Amino acid sequence: AERKRGITIQSAAISFKWGWNCSYHDDIMNVDVNLVDTPGHVDFSVEVNRSVAVLDGAVLVVDAVAGVQAQTETVWRTMTARQANVKQVSGNAQSRKQEPLACLAFVNKMDK
């Protein structure tokens, strides 16, 4: 059903190493990247909320051919909102606010 409709219905994750030239160290730094694909459809917004709670940064990919979809702005607000982190302190869960995610919007398929 997911492929047939062309939408993501559940989150998927992959990890890989990314090597980049770091001018501070004059060598290649290896960074662990955990890529999480979350659904953008309104019916699956709970998946987005769960994923955002554990991320350090996010990229919103917008299809230039299809344009901005109904849920795009809601997903962007979720990504950029301050997230409540729950921290365990001596058996008690304490909620604390943190800064919004580092976010980037990427427009894909602009060559079509």
C-alpha positions as CSV (number, residue, x, y, z in Angstrom):
1,A,0.0,0.0,0.0
2,E,2.9,2.3,0.8
3,R,4.5,2.0,-2.6
4,K,1.2,2.1,-4.4
5,R,0.2,5.4,-2.9
6,G,3.7,6.8,-2.9
7,I,3.7,7.7,0.8
8,T,5.6,6.6,3.8
9,I,3.3,5.1,6.5
10,Q,5.9,4.2,9.2
11,S,9.3,5.5,10.2
12,A,12.4,3.8,8.9
13,A,16.0,4.3,10.0
14,I,19.5,3.6,8.6
15,S,22.9,4.4,10.1
16,F,26.1,5.2,8.2
17,K,29.5,6.9,8.6
18,W,30.1,10.2,6.9
19,G,33.6,11.4,6.4
20,W,34.2,15.1,6.0
21,N,37.2,17.4,5.9
22,C,37.5,19.3,9.2
23,S,39.6,22.5,8.8
24,Y,40.2,22.5,12.6
25,H,42.0,19.2,12.6
26,D,43.4,19.1,9.1
27,D,42.1,15.5,8.6
28,I,39.0,13.7,7.8
29,M,36.5,13.4,10.6
30,N,34.1,10.4,10.7
31,V,30.6,11.2,11.9
32,D,27.9,8.7,12.6
33,V,24.7,9.7,10.9
34,N,21.4,8.1,11.8
35,L,18.9,8.9,9.0
36,V,15.2,8.6,9.9
37,D,12.5,8.7,7.3
38,T,9.1,9.7,8.8
39,P,5.7,9.9,7.2
40,G,4.5,13.3,6.1
41,H,0.9,12.3,5.7
42,V,-1.5,13.7,8.3
43,D,-2.8,10.2,9.2
44,F,0.7,9.4,10.6
45,S,1.7,12.5,12.4
46,V,2.2,10.5,15.7
47,E,5.2,8.9,13.9
48,V,6.7,12.3,13.2
49,N,6.2,13.5,16.8
50,R,7.9,10.4,18.2
51,S,10.8,10.7,15.9
52,V,11.4,14.4,16.5
53,A,11.7,13.8,20.2
54,V,15.0,11.9,19.8
55,L,16.6,13.8,16.9
56,D,19.5,16.3,16.9
57,G,18.6,17.9,13.6
58,A,16.0,17.5,10.8
59,V,15.6,18.0,7.0
60,L,12.2,18.6,5.5
61,V,12.1,17.4,1.9
62,V,9.5,19.1,-0.3
63,D,8.7,17.7,-3.8
64,A,8.9,20.7,-6.2
65,V,6.6,18.9,-8.7
66,A,3.9,18.0,-6.2
67,G,4.4,21.2,-4.2
68,V,3.7,21.9,-0.6
69,Q,1.3,19.3,0.7
70,A,-1.4,19.9,3.4
71,Q,0.7,18.5,6.2
72,T,4.0,20.2,5.3
73,E,3.5,23.3,7.5
74,T,2.4,21.2,10.5
75,V,5.5,18.9,10.1
76,W,7.7,22.1,9.9
77,R,6.1,23.5,13.1
78,T,6.7,20.2,14.9
79,M,10.3,20.1,13.8
80,T,11.0,23.7,14.9
81,A,9.0,23.7,18.1
82,R,10.8,23.5,21.4
83,Q,10.7,19.8,22.5
84,A,10.0,18.6,26.0
85,N,12.7,16.1,26.9
86,V,12.0,13.7,29.7
87,K,15.0,13.1,31.9
88,Q,15.2,10.4,34.6
89,V,16.5,11.8,37.9
90,S,16.6,9.4,40.9
91,G,13.6,7.4,39.7
92,N,11.4,10.5,38.9
93,A,10.7,11.6,35.4
94,Q,11.4,15.3,35.0
95,S,10.5,17.3,31.9
96,R,12.8,20.0,30.7
97,K,12.6,22.3,27.6
98,Q,15.4,22.4,25.1
99,E,16.2,24.4,22.0
100,P,14.4,23.7,18.7
101,L,16.0,21.2,16.3
102,A,18.5,22.5,13.8
103,C,16.3,22.3,10.7
104,L,16.7,22.6,6.9
105,A,14.1,22.6,4.2
106,F,15.2,20.9,0.9
107,V,13.3,21.3,-2.3
108,N,13.7,18.2,-4.4
109,K,13.0,17.6,-8.2
110,M,13.4,21.2,-9.2
111,D,14.9,20.1,-12.5
112,K,11.6,18.6,-13.8
